Amino acid sequence: MVAELPANFVYSIAVSPNFAQDGICFAAQQSGLFRSADSGKSWQYAYQSLAQAGPLATHGVAFSPDFSHDRTVFAAVQGGILRSTDGGEHWQVEVLSSPPPVAAGLVFSPNYQRDGQAFCATVEDGVFISRDRGSRWATWNFGLLDLQTLCLAVSPQFSQDDTLLAGAESGIYRSKNGGRAWKVLDFSVDSAPVISLVFSSFYELDGTIFAGTIHGELFCSTDRGNHWAPIHQLDEGIDQILLGKNFQRKPEILLLAGSRLHYSADAGQSWKKRRITLAAHDNLTCLAAPHGIAAGSPILAGTANQGVVII
């Protein structure tokens, strides 16, 4: 029998695009979704308006890029997507296909204000897409030969290039038409599964993408995903990759691997471990860095037992 995760286990953290002004963030936890309006210092249960028989485990959460105007937040649970258009006060449940898929991550189109598109990776059912602001969701898996999609990333220039990447059990898939069709990339099957992906914020100019694997390998592509090279090896899977806000000027990378943080200020040529202090027998599970990833910048960190802490 598989042991049940602790109620405070945090799957993901999302921060408002206007975090410096509004201090709003959400934590998707085993026990539900929690909201903070004071930059993560205190948290309140976000599903008060739902009639629930018990805890609603929430695996992902994401803000609309235009949150300050549309107040839209999506949350992923088993078998459905929850949508709020009032900043998380009230929720509508959009049921996905049966049997209920397990969501692994949510991303919005950067141009959501105009195109209304959002994407959800699921563990065994591929990618679900909504093109009507979350009212309806459907699978778009043409060419996606591996339906165990573990992470998604959307190009910063999505409105021009329509590019999405999906990390899967067997490698990396790319769509150049907004998720309507997928093609497997030239990535080592022996290195997969791929569990983290991120585009450079200057992708239009540098064509740079990073991918992390369950085996602790960090890969980089500088030609828009056509070729990949390993640039770093760790002992544990790379659960998350964060890049500095101005990657072209200062190419910072922060990796969460196991429960350890690894920092590079030179695009991965050299690395330092970042010391953190947690309660005994606890582990980091996810990160959000609204103030940047340089040393001394406060980071919101999800844990296995304590909920969200600030490190």
N, C-alpha and C positions, 0 to 999 in steps of 0.2 A: 504494500500500500504506500502511495506517495504521500509524504508528510505535507500537511496544509501549510501554506505560507503564513507568517505572522500578519496580523491585521494591519500593522503599520508599514508593511513592505511597500516601498514606493517604486512604481514602474516607470514613471516619467514626470518631469516638471516642465511647465510652460510658463513663460513670463510675457506680460503684455508688451506689445510693440512700443508702448508709451510708458514703460516701467519707471523711468526716471521721474515722470510726473505723477502717475497714478499708483505705483507700487503694487499693482495687481498681479497675482500669480496663482496657478493651480497646481495641485499635486494629485496625480492619479495613483491610488493606493488599492491594496487588496480589500480594504474595508470601505472603499468608495472614493468620491472626489472631494477634495478639500480646497478652500479658497482663502487667500490672504489678500488684504488690502493695505498692509503696512510692510511691504517688501519682505515678507516671509517671517516676520517676528511672531505673529499669532495666526491661527488657522481656524476656520469654521467649516462645518459640513455643508457641502454645496447642493445636496440632493433633498433638502428639507421639503421642497414642494412636491416631491414624488411620493406616491403611496407605495411603500416598499414593505415586503414581508421580512426582509433581512438585508444584510450588507450587499451592495452591488459592486463587485470587484471591477475596477476601471483600469484598463491597460494602457490607455493613451489619452492625451489631451492636447489641443492646439488652438491658438488664437487666429482669428482672421487678421490679415495684414492691415486691414482698415478698421481695427477694433474700436478706435476712438469715435468712429462715426456709426458703424453698424452693430457694435456690441456683441459680435458673434463669437461663440466658442463651441467647439465640437469635442465630445468625449467618446471614447471607444470602450464598449463592453462586449462580453461574449454574445454574439448574435445580433448586435445592433450598434447604431451610432446615435448618441444623444446630441441634440442641437439646442443651444440657447441663443437668443437674440437680445437679451437684456443683461448681458455681463455675468450670467451664471445664476440668476435668481430663479428662473423657471426653465423647464426643459421639455422638449418634444422628443419622443423616441421613434427613430426610424429603423424598422426591423429589416435585417438583411436576410438573405436566402436561407432555407432550411436544408440540411441541419445547420445549426447556428455556428458560424465561423468564429475563430478566435483572432481578434484584431491585434496586430503587432506594432502599429504606428500610424499616425495621421499627419498629412501635410496639406497645406493650402497652396493653390496657385498664387504666386506673388502678385498676379493681376486679378485677384479674386473680386475686387470691386466691380470689374467690368465683365469677367468671363464666368464668375460664379462656380469655379471648379475646385474640387477637393478630392483627395485620394487617400485610400486606406489599405495598408498591407495586412494580409491575414496569413496565419501560419500554415493552413492547408488548402486554402481556396483562392490563392492568387490575389490580384489587386481589384478592389472595388473603387468605382469612380462615381462622383456626383457632378453633374454639370448644371444643376439648378439650385445651388446654394444649400445642398444637404437635404432637400425634400425627398429625393429618390436616389438609391444607390444600386449599381449593377456591376457585375464582373466584366472586365475587359482583358481577356487573357490570350488573345490570338498571338501565337508565337511564343508565349510564356510557357516553356516546356516543364518548368519546375514551379509548382504552385505553392511551395513552402517559402513564401516571401517573408523575410525577417526584418527588413528595413526598406525605407523609401527615401529618395532625395529628389528635389525638384530644382531645375536650373534657375539661377537668379535672373536669367534672360528668357524665362519661359514664354513670355508674350511674343518673343521673336523666334525662339528655336524649338518650342514645344517639347523640350527634352526632360525626361524622367529617367531615374535609375532605380532598379530594384535589386537589393541584395537577397540572394536565395541560398538554399541548402547546397546547390551545386555550382554557384558562381554569381555573375552579375549580368543582368539584362538591361537593355536600354530601349526606350521608346523615343522616337523623334516626331511623333504625331499626337502628343498629349495623352498617351496611354492606350490608343486604339489598337496598336500592334507593337510587338516586342521582338527583339533580336538578342540572342546571347552574345556576350562580348568575349574576346580572347583573354580569358582569365584562368589561371591554374585551378583545375578541378581538385587537385590534391590539397590546395590551400583553403578551399571552401569548407564550411559555410561562411558567408559574408554577413556580419551582424551589425556593421556600422558603415555609413556612407556620408560624405559631405562634399559639396562643391565649394571651390574658392569663391569669395564674394566678387572677385575680378575674373570670373570664368570667361567672360566674353573676350578678355584680352589674353589671359594666360592659359586657358583650357585645362586648368588643374582640378583634379578630383582625388580624394583620399578614400581608401577602403580599409576597414579593419576586419580581421577574421577571428573565428573562434579559437584558432590555434595561436593567437598572439602576434600575427604578422600584420604590419602596416604596409599597404601598397599605395603607390602614387602613380597617377597618369597625368601627363602634361600635354596630351593630344586628344582631349575630350573623350577619353575612355577607350580609345582604339588599342593602346598598349599599356601594360601595367608592369611596374618594377617594385620589388620589395625594398623598403628603405629602413625598416626597423623590426626587430624581433623581441617579443616579450614572452614571459613564462605563462601568462594568462590571456584569455580572450579579450579583445579590444571592444568593450561594450559601447563606447561613445567616443567620438572625435569632435573637439571644438576647435575652431580657428579664430584667430584674432580678427577684430572688426575691420582693420585695414591691412589685410594679408599681403597686399602688393608692397606696401611700404615697410611693414614689420611682420614677417612671415611666422607668426606664433602658432604653435599647435599644442593642445592639451589633450591627453589621452586618459580615459578611465579604463583600466585593465584590472580585472578582479576587484580589489578594493584599494588600488594604488593609483596615484596621479603621476603622469610623466609629462614633462614640459620641454618644449624646444622653442627657441627664439630664432632659429635659422632654417626653417622649412624642413626640419628633421635631420640635419647634419650632425647635431649633437643634442644630448638629452640630459635632463636633471630630474631626479625624483622630488616631488613636493611632499613635505611632511604634513601629515594630518593626525589629529587625535580624535578617536572615537571610543565609545564605551566598549568594554570587553565583549568579545564574541559578536561584534556588529560589523557590518560591511557596507560600503558604498554601493549604490545600485544605479544612480543616474545623476546628471549635473545640469545646472543652468547657470550661465555666467553673464548676467545683464550688464555688469560693469567692466567686462573684459576679462581676459585670462592671465594678465601679467601678475607677477608676484605681488601680494598685498591686496589684490582686488577681491572683495567678498564674493563667494560662490555659494549658491543654493545647492545643497547636496541631498539627494534621497538616500535613505538607508534601509536596511532590512528590518530593523526593529524600532528605531526611534522616530520614524517619519522623516520630516525635512529638518536639516540642521544647516547653519550658516558656518562655512569654514573659510 
